[in-house]
């Protein structure tokens, strides 16, 4: 059972990483190229990332998730909505406490700004929320 759970956690982490890459790239694109405020760009990016995460969780992470009921689907998206609110509140808090536009370093000619670090931290908190709630919802009995 422990090995099975470890495999599930690893698949969840990989699925989450895929969703996170989509989310972070979208956030950076919306902020840097389109000039949107992070508090506007964050929920848009989050929704794209959670869509990728949902598809991967249903198809690959949780056994039996394809057979989920409408009630389970609704619960999945409800927990995602709570995750979205949590994400937005954390981004607002981090911006108020630390700021967001300071460039911390440059990696391969790409400036890494504080809002990106804020996003990574917020995503970590929401990831913990997502794992436990979505596992309960999508896991076949």
DRENDO-1510 file (C-alpha; in Angstrom, 1 decimal, always signed):
<recs>
REC; n; res; u; v; w
REC; 1; UNK; +0.0; +0.0; +0.0 .
REC; 2; UNK; +2.8; +2.4; +0.8 .
REC; 3; UNK; +4.5; +1.9; -2.5 .
REC; 4; UNK; +1.2; +2.5; -4.3 .
REC; 5; UNK; +0.7; +5.7; -2.3 .
REC; 6; UNK; +4.2; +6.8; -3.1 .
REC; 7; UNK; +3.6; +6.2; -6.8 .
REC; 8; UNK; +0.4; +8.2; -6.6 .
REC; 9; UNK; +2.2; +11.1; -4.9 .
REC; 10; UNK; +4.9; +11.1; -7.5 .
REC; 11; UNK; +2.4; +11.1; -10.3 .
REC; 12; UNK; +0.5; +13.9; -8.5 .
REC; 13; UNK; +3.7; +15.9; -8.2 .
REC; 14; UNK; +4.5; +15.4; -12.0 .
REC; 15; UNK; +1.0; +16.4; -12.9 .
REC; 16; UNK; +1.2; +19.4; -10.6 .
REC; 17; UNK; +4.5; +20.4; -12.2 .
REC; 18; UNK; +2.9; +20.3; -15.6 .
REC; 19; UNK; +0.1; +22.5; -14.4 .
REC; 20; UNK; +2.5; +24.8; -12.7 .
REC; 21; UNK; +4.6; +25.2; -15.8 .
REC; 22; UNK; +1.5; +26.2; -17.8 .
REC; 23; UNK; +0.4; +28.5; -14.9 .
REC; 24; UNK; +3.8; +30.2; -14.5 .
REC; 25; UNK; +4.4; +30.7; -18.2 .
REC; 26; UNK; +0.9; +32.2; -18.5 .
REC; 27; UNK; +1.4; +34.5; -15.5 .
REC; 28; UNK; +4.8; +35.7; -16.9 .
REC; 29; UNK; +3.3; +36.2; -20.4 .
REC; 30; UNK; +0.3; +38.1; -19.1 .
REC; 31; UNK; +2.4; +40.3; -16.8 .
REC; 32; UNK; +5.5; +40.9; -18.9 .
REC; 33; UNK; +4.1; +40.9; -22.4 .
REC; 34; UNK; +0.6; +42.1; -21.9 .
REC; 35; UNK; +1.2; +44.4; -18.9 .
REC; 36; UNK; -1.5; +42.9; -16.7 .
REC; 37; UNK; -1.4; +43.4; -13.0 .
REC; 38; UNK; -0.4; +40.2; -11.2 .
REC; 39; UNK; -3.7; +40.2; -9.3 .
REC; 40; UNK; -5.5; +40.1; -12.7 .
REC; 41; UNK; -3.1; +37.7; -14.4 .
REC; 42; UNK; -2.9; +35.3; -11.4 .
REC; 43; UNK; -6.4; +33.9; -11.6 .
REC; 44; UNK; -6.3; +33.6; -15.4 .
REC; 45; UNK; -3.0; +31.6; -15.1 .
REC; 46; UNK; -4.4; +29.6; -12.2 .
REC; 47; UNK; -7.4; +28.5; -14.2 .
REC; 48; UNK; -5.3; +27.3; -17.1 .
REC; 49; UNK; -2.9; +25.5; -14.8 .
REC; 50; UNK; -5.8; +23.8; -12.8 .
REC; 51; UNK; -7.3; +22.6; -16.1 .
REC; 52; UNK; -4.1; +20.9; -17.1 .
REC; 53; UNK; -3.9; +19.5; -13.5 .
REC; 54; UNK; -7.5; +18.2; -13.6 .
REC; 55; UNK; -7.0; +16.4; -16.9 .
REC; 56; UNK; -3.8; +14.7; -15.7 .
REC; 57; UNK; -5.3; +13.8; -12.3 .
REC; 58; UNK; -8.3; +12.2; -14.0 .
REC; 59; UNK; -6.4; +10.4; -16.7 .
REC; 60; UNK; -3.2; +9.4; -14.9 .
REC; 61; UNK; -2.9; +10.2; -11.2 .
REC; 62; UNK; -5.9; +8.7; -9.4 .
REC; 63; UNK; -7.2; +5.3; -10.2 .
REC; 64; UNK; -10.9; +5.2; -10.9 .
REC; 65; UNK; -11.1; +9.0; -11.4 .
REC; 66; UNK; -12.5; +8.6; -14.9 .
REC; 67; UNK; -15.7; +7.1; -13.5 .
REC; 68; UNK; -16.3; +10.1; -11.2 .
REC; 69; UNK; -19.9; +11.4; -10.7 .
REC; 70; UNK; -21.1; +14.9; -11.5 .
REC; 71; UNK; -21.1; +15.4; -7.8 .
REC; 72; UNK; -17.4; +14.5; -7.6 .
REC; 73; UNK; -16.6; +16.8; -10.6 .
REC; 74; UNK; -18.4; +19.7; -8.9 .
REC; 75; UNK; -16.5; +19.0; -5.7 .
REC; 76; UNK; -13.2; +19.0; -7.6 .
REC; 77; UNK; -14.0; +22.4; -9.1 .
REC; 78; UNK; -15.3; +23.7; -5.8 .
REC; 79; UNK; -12.0; +22.8; -4.1 .
REC; 80; UNK; -10.2; +24.4; -7.0 .
REC; 81; UNK; -12.2; +27.6; -6.5 .
REC; 82; UNK; -11.1; +27.6; -2.9 .
REC; 83; UNK; -7.5; +27.1; -4.1 .
REC; 84; UNK; -7.9; +30.0; -6.5 .
REC; 85; UNK; -9.1; +32.3; -3.7 .
REC; 86; UNK; -6.3; +31.1; -1.4 .
REC; 87; UNK; -3.8; +31.7; -4.2 .
REC; 88; UNK; -5.1; +35.2; -4.9 .
REC; 89; UNK; -5.0; +36.1; -1.2 .
REC; 90; UNK; -1.5; +34.8; -0.8 .
REC; 91; UNK; -0.3; +36.8; -3.8 .
REC; 92; UNK; -2.0; +39.9; -2.4 .
REC; 93; UNK; -0.4; +39.3; +1.0 .
REC; 94; UNK; +3.1; +38.6; -0.4 .
REC; 95; UNK; +2.9; +41.8; -2.5 .
REC; 96; UNK; +1.9; +43.8; +0.5 .
REC; 97; UNK; +4.7; +42.4; +2.6 .
REC; 98; UNK; +7.6; +41.9; +0.2 .
REC; 99; UNK; +6.6; +43.7; -3.0 .
REC; 100; UNK; +6.7; +42.1; -6.4 .
REC; 101; UNK; +8.6; +44.0; -9.0 .
REC; 102; UNK; +12.1; +43.8; -7.6 .
REC; 103; UNK; +14.4; +41.7; -9.9 .
REC; 104; UNK; +16.2; +39.2; -7.6 .
REC; 105; UNK; +18.5; +37.7; -10.2 .
REC; 106; UNK; +19.0; +36.9; -13.8 .
REC; 107; UNK; +19.0; +33.3; -15.1 .
REC; 108; UNK; +20.1; +32.8; -18.7 .
REC; 109; UNK; +19.4; +36.5; -19.4 .
REC; 110; UNK; +15.9; +36.1; -17.9 .
REC; 111; UNK; +15.1; +38.4; -15.0 .
REC; 112; UNK; +13.6; +36.7; -12.0 .
REC; 113; UNK; +11.2; +39.1; -10.2 .
REC; 114; UNK; +9.9; +38.8; -6.7 .
REC; 115; UNK; +6.3; +38.2; -8.0 .
REC; 116; UNK; +7.6; +34.9; -9.4 .
REC; 117; UNK; +9.0; +33.8; -6.1 .
REC; 118; UNK; +5.7; +34.9; -4.5 .
REC; 119; UNK; +3.9; +32.7; -7.0 .
REC; 120; UNK; +6.1; +29.7; -6.2 .
REC; 121; UNK; +5.4; +30.0; -2.5 .
REC; 122; UNK; +1.6; +30.5; -3.0 .
REC; 123; UNK; +1.6; +27.5; -5.4 .
REC; 124; UNK; +3.3; +25.3; -2.7 .
REC; 125; UNK; +0.6; +26.1; -0.2 .
REC; 126; UNK; -2.2; +25.5; -2.7 .
REC; 127; UNK; -0.6; +22.3; -3.8 .
REC; 128; UNK; -0.9; +20.9; -0.3 .
REC; 129; UNK; -4.6; +21.9; -0.2 .
REC; 130; UNK; -5.1; +20.4; -3.7 .
REC; 131; UNK; -3.5; +17.0; -3.0 .
REC; 132; UNK; -5.5; +16.2; +0.1 .
REC; 133; UNK; -8.9; +17.6; -1.2 .
REC; 134; UNK; -8.6; +16.1; -4.7 .
REC; 135; UNK; -7.4; +12.8; -3.5 .
REC; 136; UNK; -10.4; +12.5; -1.3 .
REC; 137; UNK; -12.7; +13.5; -4.1 .
REC; 138; UNK; -11.1; +11.6; -7.0 .
REC; 139; UNK; -9.9; +8.5; -5.3 .
REC; 140; UNK; -12.1; +5.5; -6.0 .
REC; 141; UNK; -13.6; +3.9; -2.9 .
</recs>
